[in-house]
Amino acid sequence: MSAPAPAPARPLRRDVAAALLVLVVWVVPISQGAIQAAPATWWPTVVRDLGSISCLFRHRPESVSYFFIQVLRDGRREWEPIDERALFPMEPFGYRSRFDRFMERFGAKHEASRLDLARWVAARDRELNPTRAPVVAVRFLAGAQKIDPARPPTGHWQKPAPTPQTVRVLSSHDLRVTEGTGGR
C-alpha cells in the first residue's frame, strides 16, 4: 500500500492579496459597468478605463466632438490654422491624433492643460518653422457633429472645416503675457 498523497499547499498571502486586488480593481468595476452604463465616477480614472473596456459600445454616441488649434503670429492680426499633422503625426486612435484624444479627455475641461499645450505648440512650431514669425497666441476651438442614426457615417471621417456656426472658442492664450497666466 502506498502512502497517502500530501495535502495541497495553502495559497501564499501575496497570491491572495493579488487576487483581491484584481477583484477590487477590475472585476467590481466591470460588474458595476454591466449593471449601469459604466463604472461609477467616484472610481479613479485608470480604474474606470479598465472597467469600461469590457463595456465598450453599450450606447451609440449622439455626436462626434472635434477640436482645432489656431495661432496668431507676431506682426499679424489674423488667426491661422496650424498644421496638426506636423505637430501630432501619430494617429494611434484610428483617424484621431493625440491632440484630439488629449482635448477630448482633459483639454476641453481644464484651462491649465490647454495653457501648457499652447506653450508647447508655440515652442514646437518654432523648432519646425524657425524662419516664420513666432507664435504669440494660441486658441483652441471645439465643435460637435451630430450623428444621424438613419444615415450613419461611412468611410474615413474628416474634421469639417471650422466656421463660426460650427465651432466655439474654448480659450485663447496670449503667450506674450507674463509666465504663469494665460488670457481667456
N, C-alpha and C positions, 0 to 999 in steps of 0.2 A: 504494500500500500504506500502511496506517495504522500508527502507532506502537504498540508492544505496551502492553497495559494495565499500569498501575503495580501493584506488589506490594501486597497488603493491609497496612495498618498493624499493627504489633505492639500487643498489648494493653498498656495502661498498667499500671504496677506497682500503683497503687491499685485498679484493677479486679481484678487477680489477687488482691490481698490481700482484697478484699471477697468474692470468690468462695470463697477458702479459709476465710474467717470463716463464711460461710453453710454451707459443707461441715462444718466442725467443730462449729458451734453448733447446727445444725438437722438436717442430713442424717445425721450419725453417730448422734445420739441416736434419731432416727426408725428408722434401720436396726437399732440395738440393741433398740429397743422392739418392732420387728417380730419379732425372734427371741425376745426374752424378753417378760415381761408389760408392762414399762415400762422407760424408761431407768434405768441404774444409779443407786443412791442417792448415789454419790460426785459426780455432776454437781451444779452449783449449782441451787437451786430453780427459778430462772427458766428455765434450760435444760431441766430435767425437765418443766416445764409446757409449754414449746413443743414438746418432743418427744412428750409424752403426747397432745397434741391429735390427732395422726394415729392414735393407738392407742385412741381412745375406745371404751368399752363392749366391751372384749375379754372381760371376765369380769363375770358378773352379781354385784351386791353381795348379800351374805347378810343384811345388816341395814341399817337406816336409823338414823343417830345423830341425836339432838336434844338441845337444851340449854335451860335456863331460868335466869332471874335472879330471885332473891328478895331483898327488902330488909327491914331492921329499922329502924324509925323511932324517933326519940328519944322516950322515955317509954313505949314499947310492949315487949311481951315476945314477941309472935308474929311470925314471918316472914310477909311478904305478897308475892304476885307483883307484879311491876311491869309496866306496860303496855309491852310490847316494841314495839308498833306506833307508839307516841308517840316512843320513843327511836330506833327504826330504821325510819322509814316506807317507805323504798325496799325493794323485793324484786327486786334485779337477777338473782337466781339462781332463777328460777321462783317457787315459793311460799316460798322460804327467804330470810330477811333477811340483811343484812350481819353481824348478830350471829351467826347460825347459821354462816355461812361463816368468820368470824373464829375462832369457837370450834373448828370442825372443823379448820381449818388450823393455828392457833397456840395458841389459848387452852387447849385441853384438855391441852396438853403443857407449857406454860410458866407457872409461877406468877407471874412478874413481869408477863407480859402481862395476866393476869387482875387483878392488883392495879391496874395502870394503868387497865384498863377499869372496875373498881369505883370508882375515884376519879372517872372521867368520868361514870359513871352517877349518882353522888351529886350531882355539880355540875349535870348536865343536869336531873335531877329537881328540883333547887332552882329552876332557871330556869323550868321548865314548871309547877311547883306551888309557888309561893312561900308560899301560905297553909297548906300541910300541914306536919306535923312533918318536920324534916330527916332524911335517911337517915344513920344512924350505922354501919351494917354492910351488906355485900352478900355474898351467897353464890351460887355457881354450881352448878347441878345438871346432871347428864348422864344420858341414858338411851339405850337402843338397842331398836329394834323389829325382830324377826326378820321376814324376808320369806319367805312360804311359796310355793315355786315352783308348787305346784298351784293356789294362789289368789293370783296377783299383785295388788298394789294397783291400784285404778282410781280415776279422778277426782281431785279436789282433795285432796291429803293434808294432814291437820292433825296437829299435835303432840298426842299423847294427854295427858290430864291427869296431872300428876305425882303419884305415890303412892310411899310408902316401898318398895313392892315393885318399882316400875319405874324409879326413878331413884336415883342415888347423889350425894352431895355431893362435888364436885370440890375446892372450897375455900371458906372463909369469910374475909372481910376486915373486921376491925373498924377503921373509919376514925377512931375516937377515939384509937387508938394513935398514938404519935409518928410523924412523917413518916419514910418510908423502911422501915417494917416493916408487915407485914400478917399477921394470925393465920391459922392453918390450921384 
